[in-house]
Amino acid sequence: RVHGIILSFGIDTRMEKDIGTVYYAEINSEGLIDYPNIEVLQIFVGDTIVFRIKPGLPITRETRFLINLPSCEEEGPKYVNAQTLKSYKRQPSKISLNETLQRVLTQIEPKVSPFGGLDFEVSFKYAGSFFYQIEFYDPKLKITNYGQPDWIVVHPKFRIGGRTLTAESLVVQSVLCRCLGKLSNWPKCLGSQAKLGYNAVHFVPMQQYGASGSMFSLKNQHSLDDWYVEDKNMPPEDRMELLKNTIQEVTDKHGMLCLVDVVLNHTSKDSLWLEEHPDAAYNLQNCPFMKVAWVFDKFLSDFSKEYSAKKIPELSLIHISEPTRPERISYAVFCLKKK
């Protein structure tokens, strides 16, 4: 990696392709990057930023560079939620730096810049949204103070068949997994889509479905549904290994990136973990304001059961228009009426 000598915010163009780019960013007296007309700094995974503080600025005394980079562990990155630190403008505050926040923020050690001042070099190995702040001793207030927080968005990169793709270069097709049949049939089916120019596939949930059978209502998020395997007695770990091998075959043969929807924000009513943790779901005990919605849902459910059992007389469809609204946003209401 070669460091270019660029004093203002700029790019070292001598980097080899796909290795990453080194950016140099000057920090002003507010603790922010001096760059024009950019609301949020955006870079890619693998890029490095050298934050440079010129000598003589009021933020160069006992300076620490704090950033919420994830901790790197064997099973992958661990992200933390962290609030920004308070900047004291005119007078000291009795509120001290939160100890929990101190633990989750990563401190970058300073290096002496060739031009004087301080350099803080940060390499971004993971995608995500990060904030940084400068901590320094404020001689006027005689306290430890903080510069204004600033944000950095790190975009992901994807490796497929020796090629590096960014999110903007992906041509994604969403696929209803059931339409593909068993896993053994997937590589053949998806090969035709690759020929049409798609280089990525978004699979809707394929994990074990719940009582409703909906692909977005999962019973077990850690196992593949019976629909996709030949042997329904196959253990969950073997199913996931079979899925992994199938995805790898699709990637190797057709050069397609595969993304799987995990649906973490809702689950099936017969989910085992929901039975163990009923407080994790909306219910009339922890959300009494939802009673109206529950009454309406119950009515629809009871009506559907009675109608399917032919306990309700024949119905006719009537149309109620809405003439009072402007033509472009008018709509129609259809109702069922007993004959």
C-alpha positions in Angstrom: 0.0 0.0 0.0 1.4 3.4 -1.0 0.5 6.5 0.9 0.1 9.5 -1.4 1.0 12.9 -0.1 -2.4 14.7 -0.2 -3.0 17.4 2.4 -6.7 18.1 1.6 -9.4 15.5 1.4 -8.4 13.3 -1.6 -7.8 9.8 -3.0 -4.5 7.9 -3.4 -5.0 6.6 -7.0 -1.9 4.5 -6.9 -3.7 1.7 -5.0 -4.0 -1.6 -6.7 -7.5 -2.6 -7.8 -9.7 -4.3 -5.2 -7.1 -3.8 -2.4 -8.7 -0.7 -1.1 -8.2 3.1 -1.4 -6.4 5.3 1.1 -8.1 8.6 1.8 -6.5 11.6 3.6 -8.9 13.8 5.5 -8.1 17.0 7.4 -9.9 17.5 10.6 -10.9 21.1 11.5 -11.2 22.8 14.9 -14.8 21.4 15.3 -13.5 17.8 15.0 -15.1 17.4 11.5 -13.6 16.5 8.1 -13.1 19.6 5.9 -14.8 18.5 2.7 -17.2 20.6 0.7 -20.8 19.8 -0.3 -20.9 16.2 1.1 -23.5 15.5 3.8 -22.2 11.9 4.6 -18.8 10.5 3.7 -19.2 7.2 1.8 -16.5 4.7 1.2 -16.2 0.9 0.5 -15.1 -2.0 2.6 -11.3 -2.3 2.6 -10.8 1.4 2.3 -8.6 3.3 4.8 -9.0 6.9 6.1 -6.1 8.8 7.6 -7.6 11.5 9.7 -5.1 14.4 10.0 -5.2 17.2 12.6 -2.9 20.1 11.8 -0.6 21.4 14.5 -1.9 24.4 16.4 -5.6 23.5 16.5 -7.3 23.7 19.9 -8.2 20.0 19.6 -4.6 18.7 19.6 -4.1 18.5 23.4 -4.5 15.0 24.9 -6.3 14.0 21.8 -8.1 10.6 21.4 -9.9 9.5 18.3 -13.0 7.4 19.1 -15.1 5.4 16.6 -17.7 2.7 16.9 -15.9 0.0 14.8 -17.2 -3.5 15.5 -14.9 -5.8 17.5 -13.4 -8.5 15.4 -14.1 -11.9 16.7 -13.7 -15.4 15.3 -17.4 -15.8 14.5 -17.6 -12.4 12.8 -17.9 -8.8 13.7 -19.9 -7.7 16.8 -21.6 -4.4 16.4 -22.7 -2.2 19.2 -25.3 0.6 19.5 -23.6 3.7 20.7 -24.8 7.3 21.2 -22.6 10.2 20.3 -20.8 12.1 23.1 -21.9 15.5 24.4 -19.8 18.5 23.2 -19.5 21.2 25.8 -19.5 24.6 24.1 -19.6 27.3 26.7 -19.4 25.8 30.2 -18.5 22.5 31.8 -21.2 19.9 32.4 -21.5 17.7 35.5 -22.2 14.8 33.1 -19.1 12.7 32.6 -18.3 10.3 29.8 -20.5 7.2 30.1 -18.4 4.3 31.1 -20.4 1.8 29.0 -19.8 4.1 26.0 -16.1 4.2 26.7 -16.0 0.4 26.5 -17.8 0.0 23.2 -15.9 2.8 21.3 -12.6 1.9 19.7 -9.7 4.2 20.4 -7.3 4.8 17.5 -3.8 5.5 18.6 -2.3 8.7 17.1 0.8 8.9 14.9 2.9 12.0 14.4 2.2 13.4 11.0 5.2 14.1 8.6 3.9 17.7 8.5 3.4 18.0 12.3 0.1 17.4 14.0 -1.5 14.1 14.5 -2.6 11.3 12.1 -5.3 8.7 13.0 -5.4 5.8 10.6 -8.6 3.7 10.4 -9.1 0.7 8.2 -12.7 -0.3 7.5 -13.0 -4.1 7.3 -16.8 -4.3 7.6 -19.7 -2.6 6.0 -22.1 -0.4 8.0 -22.7 3.0 9.4 -20.1 4.4 11.8 -19.6 7.6 13.7 -16.4 9.1 15.1 -15.6 11.8 17.5 -12.5 13.6 18.7 -11.8 13.7 22.5 -9.4 16.4 23.6 -8.5 18.5 26.6 -10.2 22.0 26.5 -7.8 24.5 28.2 -10.5 27.2 28.2 -13.1 25.0 30.1 -10.4 23.0 31.8 -12.2 19.7 31.1 -12.1 16.8 28.6 -14.3 17.9 25.7 -15.5 16.4 22.5 -15.7 17.6 18.9 -18.9 17.3 16.8 -19.7 13.7 15.8 -19.5 12.8 12.1 -20.8 9.8 10.2 -19.2 7.5 7.7 -21.2 5.0 5.5 -19.1 2.0 4.4 -20.6 0.1 1.5 -20.1 -3.6 1.0 -18.2 -5.4 -1.8 -19.0 -8.8 -3.1 -16.6 -11.4 -4.6 -17.9 -13.7 -7.3 -15.7 -15.8 -9.4 -12.6 -13.6 -8.9 -14.6 -10.4 -9.6 -15.4 -7.7 -7.2 -18.9 -6.2 -7.3 -20.4 -3.3 -5.5 -24.0 -3.0 -4.5 -24.7 -0.7 -7.4 -23.5 -3.2 -9.9 -25.9 -6.0 -8.7 -28.8 -7.0 -10.9 -31.0 -8.8 -8.5 -34.0 -11.1 -9.1 -36.3 -12.0 -6.2 -37.3 -15.7 -6.2 -40.1 -17.5 -4.5 -38.2 -20.6 -3.4 -41.1 -22.9 -3.6 -41.3 -22.3 -7.4 -37.8 -23.8 -7.7 -38.8 -27.1 -6.1 -36.2 -29.3 -4.4 -32.6 -28.0 -3.9 -31.3 -30.4 -6.5 -33.3 -28.4 -9.1 -32.1 -25.0 -8.2 -28.8 -24.7 -10.2 -30.6 -25.7 -13.4 -33.5 -23.3 -12.9 -31.2 -20.3 -11.9 -28.9 -20.9 -14.9 -31.5 -19.6 -17.3 -31.8 -16.4 -15.2 -28.1 -15.9 -15.3 -28.2 -15.9 -19.1 -30.7 -13.1 -18.9 -28.1 -10.9 -17.2 -29.0 -11.4 -13.5 -25.9 -11.7 -11.3 -27.6 -11.9 -7.9 -30.6 -13.9 -6.5 -32.7 -12.8 -3.5 -34.4 -15.9 -2.0 -37.5 -15.3 0.1 -37.5 -17.2 3.4 -36.8 -20.9 3.0 -36.6 -21.8 6.7 -39.1 -24.1 8.3 -42.6 -22.6 7.8 -45.2 -22.3 10.5 -48.9 -23.3 10.8 -50.1 -20.9 8.1 -47.6 -22.2 5.6 -46.6 -18.6 4.7 -43.0 -18.1 3.6 -42.8 -15.1 5.8 -44.1 -16.8 8.9 -41.4 -19.1 10.2 -41.5 -21.7 12.9 -37.8 -22.4 13.0 -35.3 -19.9 11.7 -32.4 -22.3 12.0 -33.7 -25.2 9.8 -34.6 -25.6 6.1 -38.2 -26.4 5.4 -39.3 -30.0 4.3 -40.4 -28.6 0.9 -36.8 -28.4 -0.3 -35.3 -31.8 0.7 -35.9 -35.3 -0.6 -35.7 -36.9 2.9 -38.0 -35.2 5.4 -36.2 -37.0 8.2 -32.9 -35.2 7.3 -31.4 -33.5 10.5 -31.4 -29.6 10.5 -27.6 -29.4 10.3 -27.5 -31.7 7.2 -30.2 -29.6 5.5 -28.1 -26.4 6.1 -25.0 -28.1 4.7 -27.0 -29.2 1.6 -28.2 -25.6 1.1 -24.7 -24.3 1.5 -23.4 -26.7 -1.2 -26.3 -25.8 -3.5 -25.7 -22.1 -3.2 -22.0 -22.7 -3.8 -22.8 -24.6 -7.0 -25.0 -21.7 -8.2 -22.3 -19.2 -7.5 -19.5 -21.3 -9.2 -21.5 -22.3 -12.3 -23.4 -19.2 -13.0 -21.5 -16.4 -11.2 -24.5 -15.4 -9.2 -24.5 -13.9 -5.7 -27.1 -15.4 -3.4 -28.9 -13.5 -0.7 -31.4 -15.2 1.8 -34.1 -13.3 3.6 -34.0 -14.3 7.3 -37.2 -12.4 8.4 -36.2 -11.5 12.0 -39.0 -9.1 12.6 -42.0 -11.5 12.6 -42.5 -15.2 13.2 -45.1 -18.0 13.3 -47.6 -18.4 16.1 -46.3 -21.9 16.7 -42.7 -20.9 16.9 -40.9 -22.6 19.8 -38.9 -19.6 20.9 -42.1 -17.5 20.9 -43.7 -20.0 23.3 -40.7 -19.6 25.6 -40.8 -15.8 25.2 -44.4 -14.6 24.7 -43.4 -11.2 25.8 -41.4 -10.8 22.5 -44.6 -10.5 20.5 -47.5 -8.0 20.3 -50.4 -9.1 22.5 -53.3 -7.6 24.3 -51.5 -7.7 27.6 -48.4 -5.7 26.6 -50.1 -3.7 23.8 -53.8 -3.1 24.9 -54.1 -0.3 22.3 -54.2 -3.1 19.6 -57.5 -4.5 20.8 -59.4 -2.8 17.9 -57.1 -4.5 15.4 -57.5 -7.8 17.2 -61.3 -7.6 17.1 -61.2 -6.9 13.4 -58.8 -9.7 12.7 -61.0 -12.1 14.7 -64.1 -11.0 12.7 -62.3 -11.7 9.4 -61.1 -15.1 10.7 -64.5 -16.1 11.9 -66.2 -14.9 8.8 -63.7 -16.9 6.6 -64.4 -20.1 8.6 -68.1 -19.7 8.4 -68.1 -18.8 4.7 -65.9 -21.8 3.8 -68.2 -24.0 5.8 -71.2 -22.6 3.8 -72.8 -21.3 7.0 -73.3 -17.8 5.4 -76.0 -17.2 2.7 -74.9 -16.3 -0.8 -73.3 -12.9 -1.1 -73.2 -10.4 -4.0 -70.5 -7.9 -4.7 -71.6 -4.2 -4.7 -69.6 -1.2 -5.7 -69.5 2.0 -3.7 -67.8 4.9 -5.4 -66.1 7.9 -3.8 -67.2 10.9 -6.0 -66.3 13.5 -3.5 -62.5 13.0 -4.0 -60.5 14.5 -6.8 -60.5 12.3 -9.9 -56.8 11.4 -9.7 -57.0 10.1 -6.1 -60.5 8.7 -6.1 -61.0 5.1 -5.2 -63.7 2.5 -5.0 -64.9 0.4 -2.1 -66.2 -3.1 -2.8 -68.5 -4.7 -0.2 -70.2 -8.1 0.2 -74.0 -7.9 0.7 -76.4 -10.7 1.4 -78.8 -11.5 -1.5 
